[in-house]
Amino acid sequence: MAGYAIFVQLIENEMHRVRNLFTRIHIFLWILFSLLAAIQLSQDGSDWLALTVGTVLTCLWIFYGHFFLLTRYPGKGEKGVYYRWLVGLVLTGPLPLVLFHPLGVAAWGYFLDYYAMTLITAVPLFLFLGWLARVTENLVLNTIRKEQLEKQAVEAELYYLRSQINPHFLFNTLNNIHTLVYKQAPAAPEAVMRLASLMRYMIYESNAALVPLSKEIDYLRDYISLQQLRYRISPVVDLKMEGDTASCHIAPLLFIHLLENAYKHSPARLGPGDIRLRVEVEANSLTFSLQNPVGGKQEGGWEGSGGIGLPNVRKRLALLYPDRHSLEAGPMGEMYHIVLKIRGIHAQSDDAKANLLHN
């Protein structure tokens, strides 16, 4: 509920900001209109000030009368009330100009002439402008509201997908650490620290839209080190990095499902370096490649076993990097290969920094 309240408040703040912008635009345009009317009418006679005031008041009354009438009675069930008020607005619209006009109050004939002229010219024009202003403002506000709702839906889905990390890993790691502590193994303190680092990153640091690639790699290293507790041999993961990995940012927790499933779908006994992981940054693109042995396991088990690895990553990539990524996965002999390429990583990092400065 608290998250929903914050989201509603964010929408209201954005709506308030847009309405303030429209208010400033209205004030500017009416000041400009008043100046132009005064300049034009000052060339026609000595009563230009009264004519200017009457003209501006008539236009203001018609424009905002219709503007707020559309706000108050927008529904189909209130059309009758809307039309009654509209008739009253039309009939009273010319009065300010006629009453301020020196000839309008001099004789009944002049009053009717100026009343009819204003009714035919100014009233339809500013009724239309009031309708156009209301439609434009509603369109902008509804578009912003729709974008905010879509953004919230995407963020909610991303949060759900990001949270789908296998809890069995945590339980197995705690059991392994318990064994190390029971045996008073020297590796126990380091394992506890790595688990704490991994959980800190998952809970706190990964809440950002983008994280430095170096932190994501450190997170993978912690995960690999904790998984290594299951094996008595040299590291089963061969991790290599190439390029300027410190210069780019990516979405957090994007690679963990792939690495997790590499362990899951590999044989129980792994040799040194059987799982090969490469991260390469070149120009403005990132390539993440991973391969693991499948042994006697069913090929294609990644997609068909009901796991959350590839489906999860595909959904997140579609949301985060539309038209800027490619993901290839499939068995090749006794190995299963994953190649993920993301383009425009530096540009996205710059955009994120600009958004932070803007907000």
Residue frames as qw, qx, qy, qz and C-alpha x, y, z in Angstrom:
[[0.000, 0.885, 0.466, 0.000, 0.00, 0.00, 0.00],
 [0.315, -0.770, 0.099, 0.546, 2.85, 2.38, 0.80],
 [0.381, -0.119, 0.601, 0.693, 4.38, 1.78, -2.63],
 [0.178, 0.623, 0.675, 0.352, 1.03, 2.44, -4.29],
 [0.154, -0.916, -0.277, 0.247, 0.59, 5.67, -2.31],
 [0.362, -0.558, 0.330, 0.670, 4.04, 6.85, -3.38],
 [0.323, 0.192, 0.702, 0.604, 3.22, 6.03, -7.01],
 [0.049, 0.813, 0.567, 0.126, -0.07, 7.97, -6.82],
 [0.266, -0.853, -0.045, 0.447, 1.77, 10.91, -5.28],
 [0.400, -0.269, 0.512, 0.711, 4.33, 10.85, -8.10],
 [0.220, 0.499, 0.690, 0.475, 1.55, 10.98, -10.69],
 [0.111, -0.905, -0.399, 0.092, -0.15, 13.85, -8.86],
 [0.367, -0.673, 0.176, 0.617, 3.13, 15.77, -8.67],
 [0.338, 0.013, 0.628, 0.701, 3.65, 15.30, -12.40],
 [0.084, 0.709, 0.644, 0.274, 0.07, 16.40, -13.13],
 [0.240, -0.885, -0.207, 0.341, 0.57, 19.46, -10.94],
 [0.389, -0.435, 0.371, 0.722, 3.76, 20.35, -12.77],
 [0.247, 0.295, 0.688, 0.616, 2.06, 20.07, -16.16],
 [0.049, -0.837, -0.543, -0.057, -0.94, 22.13, -15.03],
 [0.311, -0.776, 0.004, 0.549, 1.41, 24.85, -13.79],
 [0.347, -0.141, 0.552, 0.745, 3.09, 24.84, -17.18],
 [0.114, 0.581, 0.688, 0.419, -0.28, 25.23, -18.92],
 [0.196, -0.877, -0.359, 0.254, -1.16, 28.10, -16.55],
 [0.329, -0.577, 0.242, 0.708, 2.02, 29.96, -17.46],
 [0.258, 0.161, 0.681, 0.666, 1.29, 29.40, -21.15],
 [0.003, -0.769, -0.625, -0.132, -2.25, 30.79, -20.70],
 [0.259, -0.834, -0.137, 0.468, -0.97, 33.87, -18.89],
 [0.342, -0.335, 0.447, 0.756, 1.65, 34.55, -21.54],
 [0.187, 0.351, 0.726, 0.562, -0.80, 34.15, -24.44],
 [0.078, -0.842, -0.533, 0.005, -3.45, 36.38, -22.84],
 [0.294, -0.729, 0.054, 0.616, -0.90, 39.09, -22.11],
 [0.283, -0.115, 0.599, 0.740, 0.28, 38.88, -25.71],
 [0.091, 0.582, 0.733, 0.341, -3.33, 38.96, -26.99],
 [0.166, -0.868, -0.360, 0.299, -4.13, 42.02, -24.82],
 [0.295, -0.558, 0.265, 0.729, -1.09, 43.90, -26.10],
 [0.213, 0.122, 0.706, 0.664, -1.90, 43.14, -29.72],
 [0.006, -0.733, -0.668, -0.127, -5.54, 44.18, -29.21],
 [0.223, -0.824, -0.165, 0.494, -4.48, 47.42, -27.55],
 [0.286, -0.335, 0.455, 0.774, -2.06, 48.22, -30.38],
 [0.138, 0.349, 0.758, 0.533, -4.67, 47.53, -33.02],
 [0.106, -0.800, -0.591, -0.014, -7.51, 49.43, -31.30],
 [0.310, -0.669, -0.064, 0.672, -5.31, 52.41, -30.43],
 [0.217, -0.087, 0.520, 0.822, -5.01, 53.10, -34.14],
 [0.021, -0.503, -0.756, -0.418, -8.80, 53.31, -34.59],
 [0.245, -0.781, -0.268, -0.507, -9.81, 55.97, -32.08],
 [0.030, -0.568, 0.471, -0.674, -9.46, 57.62, -28.71],
 [0.762, -0.353, 0.223, -0.495, -11.57, 55.06, -26.86],
 [0.646, 0.347, -0.679, -0.019, -9.04, 52.27, -27.38],
 [0.013, -0.283, 0.813, -0.509, -8.55, 51.56, -23.65],
 [0.630, 0.054, 0.436, -0.640, -12.26, 50.89, -23.01],
 [0.816, 0.356, -0.269, -0.366, -12.52, 48.85, -26.20],
 [0.412, 0.416, -0.793, 0.166, -9.43, 46.83, -25.25],
 [0.259, -0.161, 0.760, -0.574, -10.80, 46.07, -21.78],
 [0.746, 0.197, 0.219, -0.598, -14.19, 45.11, -23.21],
 [0.727, 0.427, -0.488, -0.225, -12.66, 42.91, -25.91],
 [0.255, 0.353, -0.851, 0.294, -10.34, 41.10, -23.52],
 [0.414, -0.071, 0.659, -0.623, -13.08, 40.58, -20.92],
 [0.808, 0.270, -0.013, -0.523, -15.47, 39.18, -23.53],
 [0.660, 0.418, -0.622, -0.053, -12.83, 36.79, -24.88],
 [0.026, 0.302, -0.835, 0.460, -11.81, 35.73, -21.37],
 [0.597, 0.013, 0.460, -0.657, -15.43, 35.10, -20.36],
 [0.848, 0.320, -0.174, -0.384, -16.24, 33.02, -23.43],
 [0.519, 0.462, -0.711, 0.102, -12.93, 31.12, -23.45],
 [0.054, 0.222, -0.846, 0.481, -12.78, 30.16, -19.77],
 [0.667, 0.020, 0.291, -0.686, -16.54, 29.81, -19.46],
 [0.881, 0.268, -0.273, -0.279, -16.42, 27.02, -22.03],
 [0.394, 0.463, -0.746, 0.270, -13.06, 25.72, -20.75],
 [0.163, -0.177, 0.779, -0.578, -14.35, 25.12, -17.21],
 [0.761, 0.112, 0.110, -0.630, -17.80, 24.09, -18.43],
 [0.781, 0.313, -0.524, -0.131, -16.14, 21.17, -20.24],
 [0.216, 0.315, -0.804, 0.456, -14.31, 20.35, -17.02],
 [0.399, -0.079, 0.561, -0.721, -17.43, 20.42, -14.86],
 [0.771, 0.272, 0.370, -0.441, -19.81, 18.56, -17.19],
 [0.108, 0.488, -0.750, -0.433, -17.78, 16.22, -19.40],
 [0.304, 0.037, 0.951, -0.048, -19.95, 13.08, -19.11],
 [0.160, -0.228, -0.725, -0.629, -22.68, 11.92, -21.46],
 [0.266, -0.575, -0.765, 0.116, -25.19, 11.83, -18.62],
 [0.188, -0.664, -0.274, 0.670, -24.74, 15.56, -18.02],
 [0.306, 0.240, 0.496, 0.777, -25.19, 16.79, -21.58],
 [0.098, -0.797, -0.536, -0.259, -28.48, 18.53, -20.74],
 [0.422, -0.817, -0.124, 0.372, -26.89, 20.61, -18.00],
 [0.507, -0.218, 0.348, 0.757, -23.92, 21.32, -20.26],
 [0.212, 0.459, 0.554, 0.661, -26.10, 22.65, -23.10],
 [0.213, -0.884, -0.412, -0.051, -28.16, 24.86, -20.79],
 [0.466, -0.706, 0.074, 0.528, -25.02, 26.46, -19.40],
 [0.469, 0.021, 0.487, 0.736, -23.61, 26.75, -22.92],
 [0.101, 0.730, 0.523, 0.429, -26.66, 28.68, -24.12],
 [0.340, -0.906, -0.186, 0.168, -26.31, 31.06, -21.19],
 [0.558, -0.435, 0.279, 0.650, -22.62, 31.50, -21.96],
 [0.377, 0.333, 0.542, 0.674, -23.31, 32.27, -25.61],
 [0.044, -0.843, -0.452, -0.289, -26.01, 34.82, -24.80],
 [0.408, -0.891, -0.035, 0.194, -23.94, 36.62, -22.14],
 [0.768, -0.040, 0.199, 0.607, -20.65, 36.37, -24.01],
 [0.365, 0.562, 0.221, 0.709, -20.93, 39.66, -25.99],
 [0.313, -0.890, -0.329, -0.048, -22.05, 41.77, -22.99],
 [0.559, -0.581, 0.025, 0.591, -18.62, 42.92, -21.68],
 [0.395, 0.070, 0.400, 0.824, -17.55, 44.27, -25.08],
 [0.020, -0.676, -0.524, -0.518, -20.90, 45.94, -25.78],
 [0.425, -0.840, -0.316, 0.115, -21.11, 47.50, -22.32],
 [0.523, -0.517, 0.127, 0.665, -17.57, 48.88, -22.53],
 [0.377, 0.327, 0.475, 0.724, -18.09, 50.20, -26.06],
 [0.019, 0.248, 0.190, -0.950, -18.93, 53.94, -26.02],
 [0.418, 0.039, -0.390, -0.819, -21.60, 53.53, -28.70],
 [0.349, -0.164, -0.920, -0.074, -22.94, 50.27, -27.32],
 [0.176, -0.498, -0.696, 0.486, -24.64, 52.02, -24.40],
 [0.034, 0.174, -0.067, -0.982, -25.53, 55.18, -26.31],
 [0.615, 0.163, -0.113, -0.763, -28.55, 53.80, -28.12],
 [0.796, -0.005, 0.549, -0.255, -30.52, 50.56, -28.33],
 [0.800, 0.587, -0.058, -0.112, -29.79, 50.19, -32.04],
 [0.274, 0.713, -0.625, 0.160, -26.02, 50.38, -31.52],
 [0.517, -0.374, 0.699, -0.322, -26.30, 47.91, -28.64],
 [0.883, 0.219, 0.362, -0.204, -28.03, 45.35, -30.81],
 [0.654, 0.705, -0.274, -0.009, -25.60, 45.88, -33.70],
 [0.092, 0.658, -0.709, 0.237, -22.48, 45.38, -31.59],
 [0.667, -0.204, 0.628, -0.344, -24.12, 42.55, -29.67],
 [0.897, 0.372, 0.172, -0.164, -24.97, 40.71, -32.90],
 [0.510, 0.736, -0.438, 0.081, -21.53, 41.35, -34.41],
 [0.173, -0.555, 0.759, -0.292, -19.76, 39.98, -31.33],
 [0.792, -0.020, 0.507, -0.341, -22.17, 37.05, -31.16],
 [0.860, 0.501, 0.000, -0.098, -21.32, 36.08, -34.74],
 [0.517, 0.694, -0.440, 0.239, -17.55, 36.65, -34.66],
 [0.021, -0.580, 0.682, -0.445, -15.89, 36.45, -31.23],
 [0.741, -0.247, 0.418, -0.463, -18.24, 34.00, -29.50],
 [0.974, 0.208, -0.032, -0.087, -17.83, 31.03, -31.92],
 [0.539, 0.622, -0.479, 0.305, -14.09, 31.61, -32.21],
 [0.076, -0.519, 0.664, -0.533, -13.37, 31.64, -28.47],
 [0.870, -0.139, 0.262, -0.394, -15.83, 28.84, -27.77],
 [0.912, 0.345, -0.210, 0.065, -13.77, 26.75, -30.17],
 [0.335, 0.612, -0.552, 0.457, -10.46, 27.91, -28.65],
 [0.506, -0.456, 0.509, -0.527, -11.72, 27.06, -25.15],
 [0.969, 0.046, 0.123, -0.208, -12.72, 23.59, -26.37],
 [0.748, 0.520, -0.346, 0.223, -9.36, 23.16, -28.12],
 [0.004, 0.633, -0.589, 0.502, -7.43, 24.20, -24.99],
 [0.727, -0.307, 0.437, -0.431, -9.39, 21.74, -22.82],
 [0.969, 0.235, -0.022, -0.068, -8.95, 18.88, -25.30],
 [0.536, 0.624, -0.460, 0.334, -5.21, 19.61, -25.61],
 [0.238, -0.569, 0.601, -0.508, -4.69, 19.73, -21.85],
 [0.873, -0.133, 0.319, -0.344, -6.69, 16.54, -21.32],
 [0.889, 0.410, -0.201, 0.046, -4.73, 14.80, -24.06],
 [0.313, 0.629, -0.572, 0.424, -1.38, 15.78, -22.54],
 [0.456, -0.446, 0.562, -0.526, -2.44, 14.85, -18.99],
 [0.944, 0.031, 0.184, -0.274, -3.94, 11.52, -20.07],
 [0.762, 0.513, -0.364, 0.156, -0.80, 10.72, -22.08],
 [0.063, 0.591, -0.639, 0.490, 1.41, 11.43, -19.08],
 [0.688, -0.281, 0.459, -0.487, -0.85, 9.40, -16.81],
 [0.962, 0.231, -0.039, -0.141, -0.81, 6.50, -19.27],
 [0.565, 0.577, -0.508, 0.300, 2.97, 6.65, -19.55],
 [0.230, -0.523, 0.625, -0.532, 3.33, 6.68, -15.77],
 [0.862, -0.100, 0.313, -0.387, 1.00, 3.68, -15.44],
 [0.894, 0.393, -0.214, 0.033, 2.88, 1.80, -18.16],
 [0.278, 0.630, -0.592, 0.420, 6.17, 2.68, -16.48],
 [0.522, -0.407, 0.552, -0.506, 4.85, 1.43, -13.16],
 [0.959, 0.097, 0.114, -0.238, 3.69, -1.80, -14.78],
 [0.722, 0.527, -0.396, 0.209, 7.11, -2.31, -16.39],
 [0.002, -0.594, 0.625, -0.507, 8.91, -1.57, -13.12],
 [0.752, -0.258, 0.408, -0.448, 6.64, -3.99, -11.27],
 [0.963, 0.254, -0.059, -0.062, 7.33, -6.73, -13.82],
 [0.493, 0.614, -0.504, 0.356, 11.06, -6.01, -13.72],
 [0.335, -0.532, 0.582, -0.515, 11.00, -6.18, -9.93],
 [0.912, -0.066, 0.260, -0.310, 9.19, -9.51, -10.10],
 [0.873, 0.426, -0.211, 0.108, 11.59, -10.92, -12.68],
 [0.249, 0.674, -0.540, 0.440, 14.61, -9.62, -10.81],
 [0.520, -0.468, 0.521, -0.490, 13.44, -11.24, -7.59],
 [0.967, 0.067, -0.024, -0.245, 13.19, -14.69, -9.14],
 [0.258, 0.593, -0.747, 0.153, 16.57, -15.93, -7.95],
 [0.762, -0.121, -0.628, -0.097, 16.55, -19.56, -6.91],
 [0.517, -0.703, 0.276, -0.403, 16.07, -19.75, -3.12],
 [0.987, -0.119, -0.045, 0.101, 17.64, -23.23, -3.15],
 [0.583, 0.514, -0.290, 0.558, 20.98, -21.58, -3.80],
 [0.217, -0.674, 0.331, -0.623, 20.66, -19.63, -0.55],
 [0.866, -0.386, 0.159, -0.273, 19.65, -22.70, 1.45],
 [0.940, 0.173, -0.126, 0.265, 22.44, -24.82, -0.05],
 [0.360, 0.624, -0.326, 0.612, 24.99, -22.09, 0.63],
 [0.473, -0.631, 0.314, -0.528, 23.89, -21.77, 4.24],
 [0.978, -0.188, 0.066, -0.063, 24.18, -25.56, 4.64],
 [0.784, 0.384, -0.211, 0.440, 27.67, -25.47, 3.13],
 [0.047, 0.678, -0.350, 0.645, 28.72, -22.63, 5.42],
 [0.758, -0.504, 0.188, -0.369, 27.26, -24.52, 8.39],
 [0.980, 0.034, -0.074, 0.181, 29.44, -27.49, 7.45],
 [0.515, 0.549, -0.280, 0.597, 32.52, -25.25, 7.18],
 [0.294, -0.672, 0.308, -0.606, 31.81, -23.69, 10.56],
 [0.919, -0.332, 0.073, -0.200, 31.19, -27.09, 12.14],
 [0.918, 0.128, -0.070, 0.368, 34.53, -28.31, 10.84],
 [0.352, -0.837, 0.096, 0.409, 36.16, -24.99, 11.80],
 [0.715, 0.352, 0.318, 0.513, 37.44, -24.68, 8.25],
 [0.308, -0.367, 0.042, 0.877, 39.55, -21.57, 7.47],
 [0.047, 0.235, 0.558, 0.795, 37.29, -20.79, 4.49],
 [0.133, -0.647, -0.743, 0.110, 34.21, -20.25, 6.69],
 [0.108, -0.669, -0.206, 0.706, 34.72, -16.51, 7.46],
 [0.018, -0.252, 0.496, 0.831, 35.37, -15.70, 3.81],
 [0.070, -0.349, -0.861, -0.362, 32.26, -17.63, 2.75],
 [0.113, -0.709, -0.594, 0.363, 30.15, -15.69, 5.25],
 [0.082, -0.577, 0.081, 0.809, 31.53, -12.39, 3.94],
 [0.006, 0.037, -0.700, -0.713, 30.86, -13.35, 0.34],
 [0.093, -0.539, -0.829, -0.111, 27.30, -14.33, 1.17],
 [0.119, -0.721, -0.364, 0.577, 26.80, -11.03, 2.98],
 [0.063, -0.394, 0.358, 0.844, 28.19, -9.15, -0.02],
 [0.032, -0.200, -0.833, -0.515, 25.93, -11.07, -2.38],
 [0.118, -0.664, -0.729, 0.116, 22.82, -10.41, -0.29],
 [0.129, -0.635, -0.127, 0.751, 23.70, -6.73, 0.13],
 [0.013, -0.186, 0.549, 0.815, 23.95, -6.33, -3.62],
 [0.094, -0.376, -0.864, -0.320, 20.67, -8.18, -4.23],
 [0.183, -0.702, -0.642, 0.250, 18.68, -6.26, -1.61],
 [0.148, -0.803, -0.125, 0.563, 20.12, -2.75, -1.78],
 [0.171, -0.492, 0.440, 0.732, 22.47, -1.96, -4.66],
 [0.186, 0.174, 0.833, 0.492, 20.44, -3.71, -7.37],
 [0.170, 0.716, 0.586, -0.338, 17.48, -1.36, -6.84],
 [0.035, 0.618, -0.237, -0.749, 19.05, 1.15, -9.23],
 [0.755, 0.578, 0.079, -0.300, 18.00, 1.16, -12.88],
 [0.738, 0.551, -0.330, 0.208, 21.64, 0.77, -13.93],
 [0.699, -0.656, 0.234, 0.164, 24.73, -0.41, -12.08],
 [0.109, 0.745, -0.616, -0.234, 28.41, -0.37, -13.07],
 [0.871, 0.238, -0.405, -0.142, 29.35, -3.51, -14.96],
 [0.309, 0.424, -0.739, 0.423, 32.21, -4.00, -12.52],
 [0.449, -0.216, 0.572, -0.652, 29.75, -4.40, -9.62],
 [0.891, 0.144, -0.033, -0.429, 27.71, -6.91, -11.59],
 [0.701, 0.388, -0.587, 0.119, 30.88, -8.90, -12.26],
 [0.022, -0.377, 0.726, -0.575, 31.83, -8.75, -8.56],
 [0.722, -0.077, 0.312, -0.612, 28.38, -10.12, -7.78],
 [0.899, 0.268, -0.293, -0.185, 28.94, -13.01, -10.20],
 [0.414, 0.451, -0.706, 0.356, 32.33, -13.69, -8.61],
 [0.367, -0.285, 0.621, -0.631, 30.74, -13.90, -5.15],
 [0.874, 0.096, 0.088, -0.468, 28.13, -16.28, -6.53],
 [0.769, 0.402, -0.496, 0.025, 30.82, -18.44, -8.18],
 [0.126, 0.453, -0.734, 0.490, 32.87, -18.54, -4.97],
 [0.584, -0.162, 0.514, -0.607, 29.89, -19.71, -2.95],
 [0.914, 0.240, -0.104, -0.309, 28.97, -22.32, -5.54],
 [0.507, 0.534, -0.658, 0.160, 32.59, -23.51, -5.46],
 [0.411, -0.420, 0.654, -0.477, 32.01, -24.71, -1.88],
 [0.918, 0.091, 0.180, -0.341, 30.27, -27.73, -3.45],
 [0.854, 0.452, -0.227, 0.122, 33.43, -28.82, -5.25],
 [0.736, -0.584, 0.201, 0.276, 36.72, -30.07, -3.88],
 [0.724, 0.214, 0.295, 0.586, 38.66, -29.40, -7.08],
 [0.242, -0.150, 0.122, 0.951, 40.03, -26.26, -8.68],
 [0.359, 0.435, 0.204, -0.800, 37.47, -23.59, -9.74],
 [0.497, 0.335, 0.783, 0.166, 34.99, -25.10, -12.14],
 [0.329, 0.896, 0.293, -0.056, 34.25, -21.69, -13.71],
 [0.558, -0.024, 0.223, 0.799, 36.76, -20.06, -16.03],
 [0.090, 0.923, 0.336, -0.165, 35.88, -16.33, -15.95],
 [0.500, -0.044, 0.227, 0.834, 37.63, -13.87, -18.26],
 [0.146, 0.887, 0.313, -0.306, 36.95, -10.22, -18.99],
 [0.521, 0.124, 0.345, 0.771, 38.09, -8.12, -21.93],
 [0.091, 0.669, 0.341, 0.654, 37.78, -4.45, -22.77],
 [0.017, 0.261, -0.339, 0.904, 36.99, -1.39, -20.69],
 [0.391, -0.475, -0.785, -0.075, 34.45, -2.90, -18.31],
 [0.264, -0.420, -0.469, 0.731, 34.71, 0.06, -15.92],
 [0.025, 0.116, -0.184, -0.976, 33.18, 2.50, -18.41],
 [0.414, -0.217, -0.581, -0.666, 29.70, 1.03, -18.88],
 [0.400, -0.040, 0.615, -0.678, 26.54, 0.43, -16.87],
 [0.352, -0.117, -0.827, -0.422, 23.93, -2.29, -17.28],
 [0.695, -0.425, -0.122, -0.566, 20.67, -3.40, -15.72],
 [0.255, -0.476, 0.769, -0.342, 21.37, -5.26, -12.45],
 [0.586, -0.042, 0.771, -0.247, 20.97, -9.02, -11.98],
 [0.665, 0.514, -0.202, -0.502, 20.80, -9.60, -15.71],
 [0.485, 0.459, -0.739, -0.088, 23.36, -12.42, -15.94],
 [0.336, -0.343, 0.772, -0.416, 22.73, -14.32, -12.72],
 [0.842, 0.148, 0.315, -0.412, 19.94, -16.53, -14.10],
 [0.746, 0.546, -0.370, -0.090, 22.12, -17.65, -16.97],
 [0.184, 0.519, -0.773, 0.315, 25.00, -18.55, -14.66],
 [0.567, -0.190, 0.602, -0.530, 22.65, -20.20, -12.18],
 [0.900, 0.267, 0.128, -0.319, 21.20, -22.45, -14.89],
 [0.525, 0.603, -0.600, 0.037, 24.69, -23.26, -16.17],
 [0.152, -0.348, 0.837, -0.394, 25.33, -24.91, -12.81],
 [0.698, 0.062, 0.454, -0.550, 21.87, -26.45, -12.69],
 [0.872, 0.418, 0.027, -0.252, 22.06, -28.13, -16.10],
 [0.314, 0.636, -0.703, 0.042, 25.67, -29.23, -15.91],
 [0.784, -0.074, -0.614, 0.054, 26.69, -32.73, -14.77],
 [0.667, -0.739, -0.095, -0.028, 27.04, -33.23, -11.03],
 [0.720, -0.409, 0.211, 0.519, 30.79, -33.69, -11.39],
 [0.409, 0.909, -0.014, 0.073, 32.58, -30.81, -13.05],
 [0.793, -0.020, -0.018, 0.609, 36.24, -30.47, -13.86],
 [0.283, -0.561, -0.013, 0.778, 38.36, -27.31, -13.64],
 [0.076, 0.386, -0.318, -0.863, 37.11, -24.67, -16.07],
 [0.225, 0.322, 0.891, 0.226, 34.21, -26.75, -17.42],
 [0.128, 0.870, 0.469, -0.083, 31.96, -23.71, -17.22],
 [0.467, 0.039, 0.176, 0.866, 33.41, -20.91, -19.37],
 [0.014, 0.890, 0.415, -0.188, 32.27, -17.35, -18.89],
 [0.453, 0.101, 0.196, 0.864, 33.42, -14.40, -21.01],
 [0.047, 0.895, 0.355, -0.267, 32.49, -10.72, -20.69],
 [0.510, 0.071, 0.309, 0.799, 33.74, -8.46, -23.47],
 [0.116, 0.870, 0.251, -0.409, 33.23, -4.73, -23.89],
 [0.481, 0.039, 0.471, 0.738, 34.04, -3.41, -27.34],
 [0.006, -0.328, -0.331, -0.885, 33.19, 0.07, -28.67],
 [0.419, -0.183, 0.199, -0.867, 29.60, 0.63, -27.58],
 [0.834, -0.089, -0.375, -0.394, 28.53, -3.00, -27.13],
 [0.418, -0.448, 0.721, -0.323, 28.72, -5.70, -24.49],
 [0.743, 0.142, -0.595, -0.272, 29.03, -9.43, -25.21],
 [0.538, -0.389, 0.641, -0.386, 28.29, -11.99, -22.51],
 [0.729, 0.230, -0.588, -0.265, 29.05, -15.59, -23.50],
 [0.538, -0.378, 0.654, -0.375, 28.63, -18.68, -21.39],
 [0.742, 0.182, -0.578, -0.288, 29.01, -22.38, -22.07],
 [0.514, -0.392, 0.669, -0.366, 28.60, -25.41, -19.88],
 [0.151, 0.130, -0.953, -0.229, 28.70, -29.17, -20.46],
 [0.719, -0.106, -0.025, -0.686, 25.38, -30.95, -20.79],
 [0.205, -0.278, 0.930, -0.124, 26.78, -34.46, -20.64],
 [0.026, -0.219, -0.960, -0.170, 24.03, -37.04, -20.59],
 [0.213, 0.484, 0.511, -0.677, 21.32, -34.48, -19.79],
 [0.454, 0.649, 0.596, 0.135, 18.59, -33.74, -22.27],
 [0.309, 0.046, 0.221, 0.924, 19.68, -31.08, -24.72],
 [0.179, -0.470, -0.345, -0.793, 17.62, -27.95, -24.66],
 [0.450, -0.486, -0.706, 0.252, 16.75, -28.52, -21.01],
 [0.167, -0.138, -0.212, 0.953, 17.25, -24.82, -20.31],
 [0.323, -0.076, -0.258, -0.907, 14.12, -23.90, -22.21],
 [0.640, -0.199, -0.568, -0.477, 11.95, -26.90, -21.46],
 [0.457, -0.090, -0.798, 0.381, 12.61, -27.80, -17.84],
 [0.368, -0.796, -0.464, -0.127, 10.34, -25.19, -16.33],
 [0.544, -0.305, -0.197, 0.756, 13.26, -23.12, -15.09],
 [0.058, 0.936, 0.264, -0.227, 13.22, -19.34, -14.97],
 [0.532, -0.372, 0.303, 0.698, 16.60, -18.72, -16.61],
 [0.240, 0.109, 0.546, 0.795, 16.15, -17.96, -20.30],
 [0.058, -0.720, -0.620, -0.306, 12.44, -16.97, -20.19],
 [0.361, -0.808, -0.245, 0.396, 13.23, -14.52, -17.39],
 [0.385, -0.393, 0.289, 0.783, 16.19, -13.00, -19.21],
 [0.200, 0.351, 0.642, 0.651, 14.28, -12.74, -22.50],
 [0.142, -0.837, -0.523, -0.081, 11.45, -10.83, -20.80],
 [0.382, -0.765, -0.055, 0.515, 13.81, -8.43, -19.05],
 [0.385, -0.146, 0.459, 0.787, 15.81, -7.82, -22.22],
 [0.115, 0.573, 0.645, 0.491, 12.60, -7.06, -24.14],
 [0.245, -0.895, -0.366, 0.068, 11.65, -4.49, -21.49],
 [0.447, -0.743, 0.110, 0.486, 15.07, -2.97, -20.91],
 [0.203, -0.460, 0.557, 0.661, 16.82, -3.18, -24.29],
 [0.678, 0.545, 0.463, -0.170, 14.17, -3.31, -27.02],
 [0.674, 0.728, 0.037, 0.119, 15.77, -3.57, -30.49],
 [0.074, 0.860, -0.475, 0.168, 19.21, -3.26, -28.89],
 [0.467, -0.443, 0.754, -0.129, 20.07, -6.83, -27.99],
 [0.766, 0.222, -0.518, -0.310, 20.40, -10.34, -29.32],
 [0.547, -0.404, 0.674, -0.289, 20.32, -13.59, -27.36],
 [0.723, 0.291, -0.570, -0.259, 21.38, -16.87, -28.90],
 [0.493, -0.390, 0.703, -0.332, 21.16, -20.10, -26.96],
 [0.921, 0.203, -0.138, -0.302, 21.41, -23.75, -27.86],
 [0.814, -0.359, 0.429, 0.155, 23.44, -26.96, -27.61],
 [0.518, 0.716, -0.452, -0.118, 26.57, -27.52, -29.67],
 [0.562, 0.258, -0.765, 0.180, 27.80, -31.06, -29.25],
 [0.596, -0.383, -0.648, 0.279, 28.23, -31.77, -25.56],
 [0.223, -0.189, -0.283, 0.913, 28.21, -28.07, -24.63],
 [0.066, 0.824, 0.561, 0.039, 25.38, -25.60, -24.22],
 [0.378, 0.084, 0.066, 0.919, 26.19, -22.10, -25.49],
 [0.014, -0.883, -0.436, 0.173, 24.68, -18.73, -24.56],
 [0.407, 0.080, 0.139, 0.899, 25.71, -15.52, -26.35],
 [0.026, -0.871, -0.463, 0.165, 24.10, -12.25, -25.27],
 [0.399, 0.157, 0.138, 0.893, 24.96, -8.98, -27.02],
 [0.059, -0.856, -0.436, 0.273, 23.75, -5.57, -25.87],
 [0.437, 0.408, 0.194, 0.778, 24.30, -2.43, -27.95],
 [0.084, -0.732, -0.124, -0.665, 24.36, 1.18, -26.85],
 [0.664, -0.480, -0.483, 0.310, 25.53, 0.57, -23.29],
 [0.378, -0.123, -0.157, 0.904, 27.54, 3.80, -23.01],
 [0.160, -0.361, -0.314, -0.863, 24.68, 5.85, -24.45],
 [0.587, -0.576, -0.523, -0.224, 22.28, 4.40, -21.90],
 [0.596, -0.354, -0.382, 0.612, 24.71, 5.22, -19.11],
 [0.166, 0.075, 0.039, 0.983, 24.89, 8.83, -20.28],
 [0.374, -0.474, -0.451, -0.658, 21.08, 9.02, -20.48],
 [0.643, -0.525, -0.542, 0.130, 20.77, 7.70, -16.95],
 [0.450, -0.231, -0.242, 0.828, 23.20, 10.32, -15.65],
 [0.049, -0.239, -0.241, -0.939, 21.31, 13.05, -17.48],
 [0.515, -0.543, -0.541, -0.384, 18.02, 11.87, -15.96],
 [0.607, -0.453, -0.464, 0.459, 19.54, 11.94, -12.49],
 [0.261, -0.081, -0.051, 0.961, 20.75, 15.50, -13.04],
 [0.223, -0.361, -0.429, -0.797, 17.37, 16.51, -14.46],
 [0.600, -0.560, -0.536, -0.198, 15.42, 15.07, -11.55]]
